[in-house]
Amino acid sequence: MENRYAIILAAGKGTRMKSKLYKVLHPVAGKPMVEHIIERVIETSPAEIVTIVGHGAEKVKAQLGERSQYALQAEQLGTGHAVVQAADFLKDKTGTTLVISGDTPLLTTQTLDNLFDYHQGKKASATILTAHAEDPTGYGRILRDHVGIVEKIVEQKDATLEEARVQEINTGTYCFDNKALFEALEKIGTNNAQGEYYLTDIVEILKNDGKTVAAYQTEDFEESLGVNDRMALAKANEIMRARINKMHMVNGVSFIDPASTYIDAGVVIGSDTIIEPGVQLQGKTVIGEDCVIGAHSKIVDSTIEDNVEIKSSVIEESIVRKNADVGPYAHLRPQSDIGEHAHIGNFVEIKKASIGEQTKVGHLTYVGDATLGKEINVGCGVVFVNYDGKNKHHTTVGDHVFIGSGTNLVAPVNLEDHSVTAAGSTITEDVKSGDMAIARARQVNKEGYASRIPY
């Protein structure tokens, strides 16, 4: 197979987004648009990738890292001018170069591979990825002669009324013979409505030089969507979510209402898991098999093992192990580790804490900076008092401990195996194995005093 190269166009600020965030960094299904692009490009096995950066160059470089080389387009003088910036990396090389925009996140690897194969099969100097649009407004039109051979691409602003009625549109993605590309770039001018160097002008230049120009039409118009404003961004997210949800359903996951379920690209879900409406699964989340993720739960960068039920809860950067259950209305903050068969009940908050096997934290409790053993019962309203205003401190609770309701555990403190705290206690000292700690003021009843208080 001949060498493949890729040029990603990511220099535009995207003024129509009306955003401080550069256009190609806006997320679609949890990933910046340009991240989707480079992942698809890498899957086509290019020998080199060059990303054209301009506005937000450092942030784009930080996102893509060492997966690409970079060329700066200091002035935004059009797509042809942008591609010229890659000359120092690619100009003298032999092979096929893919040119792709960083704001077309819905393109698939299959479509790009098909484009490469079609280009090479036609022995073309340029092949345009096209699509059929019911409403082609805003897109460049593909003009063909009477036998279907591509003659040129006309941009919307330069099109005549007749040309504007053409429904085959340019997606902004191309394959070029690399040397022919850079030779043709030396001949483009700015005789157009925008006064810019259009990459699309290369088609006519190559035709005039007797070179073959082909067009491969993708069957899925949605893949061609370019994101230039917030409406298109919302549409891209909608399409990508539907694509992701379909993939999971094909793989054996049940969605009660796919249209109201929001799964990021890259999330893993095991078979026979049920996802209820309003669920958000984000980042590097992994969900096991036979789970139930209850309505309106949000799980971010977390691992949920097999046979777990999450009821309307928020989980961040944590792990919930097999056969445990969480919620409703629990909040697992980063570095929470919930053991097998453990129970985390309603309005419980866990932070940087390990909860042992079969331990129960039922309701209205805060557990922070703590290690809890197995088969512990944590009563209602317990607070692990971990912060002294300056530093965080750790609490360790052994196995088979009973913590009475309303107990305050003032860290650092240790409760050994089989110990008990009485309800309403404030524990500031270690509790030995087999002991019960009572730490509360003695009750005093003032006879007749209630009658003196006006209500």
Secondary structure, 3 states (H helix, E strand, C coil): CCCEEEEEEECCCCHHHCCCCCHHHCEECCEEHHHHHHHHHHCCCCCEEEEEECCCHHHHHHHHHHHCEEEECCCCCCHHHHHHCCHHHHCCCCCEEEEEECCCCCCCHHHHHHHHHHHHHCCCCEEEEEEECCCCCCCCEEEECCCCCEEEEECHHHCCHHHHCCCEEEEEEEEEEHHHHHHHHCCCCCCCCCCCCCCCHHHHHHHHCCCCEEEEECCCHHHHCCCCCHHHHHHHHHHHHHHHHHHHHHCCCEECCHHHCEECCCCEECCCCEECCCCEEECCCEECCCCEECCCCEEECCEECCCCEECCCEEECCEECCCCEECCCCEECCCCEECCCCEEEECCEEEEEEECCCCEEEECCEEEEEEECCCCEECCCCEEECECCCCECCEEECCCCEECCCCEEECCEEECCCCEECCCCEECCCECCCCEECCCCCCCCCCCHHHHCCC
